[in-house]
Amino acid sequence: MNKVILMGRLTRDPEVRYSQGENSLAIARFTLAVDRRFNRNNEEQSADFINCVSFGKTAEFAEKYYHKGTKVCVSGRIQTGSYTNKDGQKVYTTEVVVEEQEFAESKGSGSSDGYSSSRNDAPAQPAGDGFMNIPDGIEEELPFN
């Protein structure tokens, strides 16, 4: 089984290219900075920088909505490969082929890239049971009843 789940922030905007031919396919490449869970020898927080690639609709979504600093969660598979560079040296590659992706935080939840929410609502406070209280009068806006 080859399954990877990552959560991290984009180190830069995705690089998107389209394949040649009649049915061109979007190909998005980006790098995620994924914080390490544990630190060794009292180091400051460290991260791994993991190369990711997505294709088709997944790549088009990344092109439209992902930007440097966006926190995302992706799942997919590890793919390895190699090529010979212009100096004749063999270069080995490892990347995650993204199959599923989603935002890992809301746009205004304090990301380090300076995005801020345009809404001025007070944040909902969690109730004693761990669930958020729904403000009065919002029942009409909920998609279920």
Helices and strands as residue ranges (DSSP letters): E 4-10, E 15-18, E 26-35, E 47-55, H 56-65, E 71-84, E 90-103, G 139-141
